[in-house]
Amino acid sequence: MAEIKKERLLSLDVLRGADLFFLLILGPVLRAVVKAAEGPLWLGDQLQHVKWEGFVAWDIIMPLFLFMSGITIPFSLAKYRQGLKPDKAFYLKMLRRLFLLFLLGWLVQGNLLEFQWKLFHPYANTLQAIAVGYVATALLFVHCRPRTQILWCAGFFAAYLLAFILTGMNTDPQENVAMWVDKAVLGAHRDGVRFLEDGSWVFRKSYQYTWILSSHNFIVTVFLGCFTGQLLRAKGGKYSTTFCLVIFGVALVAAGWLLSCYFPIIKKIWSSSMTLYSGGICVLLMALFYFWIDVRGHKAHWNWLRIFGLNSIAAYTLGELVDFSSIPKSLFFGFNQWLGPWYDVLLVCGEVGVLFLIMYALYKLNVFLKV
């Protein structure tokens, strides 16, 4: 395992690229195809978040994004566990990362570019969840031994679960304790607020995501990635490492499934069972990619995913912030008369194709967005 300490973990770059490719390229195209072909409902259901309880393929994207940010911590910050003391520059770097991820989140989903204070949403995006989870986990990794890290992780997990236990395990979409905290703290600046003509505002019942109390489990998800990263860096054979990852992943999935009998799997509030269940899936995916790419050496056909994996923040920000639809509409509008419902498929392919070409150009030019 010594070589892993010196080099990037190729399987992690590929898995991160696969996650972004699914979100930004494959998912939109498949949704358009299913709609045009009136395809099977089960496939369409896998390409959109569940309304409340349950878990589908589309729900793994955000947990995997957080989880993988945690895997990088034992690699990038190993020197601080090997005797180097964190200095002012280290803490400034943590603050910089926190601010930049929140800033990008404001651009993507916080309505910052609206230039209207009342429409501003300070905490409502995946990048901001990563910021909170990463910085908290990184600080604890640097300052605490592994056993103490486990205790902190368990503490965050218990604090979230205790909040629900003390409020009668209420999981109503609008009345649960996580939603209550968001409404109380964020008020009119919570995402999902609707302003009325008289200037007053109301909470939309259709918006069910929570962020502040859920941050406890965001941190747990990143910590699960951090523990996985430490397993990958531990001394031992590659096959034994893979086996340990599989056992870890299966245990988390089983624990999440068992806990769901008491606390349902609900991604929108990042429920305790969802945290364990999705974390286990993330570990198993990492084990699969690690075994296939880093252990077995099957690299040739997967390296292209690094186009997204090495530039994931740029890919996510561009894909979520910029509307590329005007380009295929300008070029392909004449096909509408012949393609019928498949015209929308052509437009989606053109839109994601533009994003892919941009990411490919950045990759070839060695331009990567680092925060």
Order of alpha helices (4+ residues) and beta strands (2+ residues): alpha-alpha-alpha-alpha-alpha-alpha-alpha-alpha-alpha-alpha-beta-beta-alpha-alpha-alpha-alpha-alpha-alpha-alpha-alpha
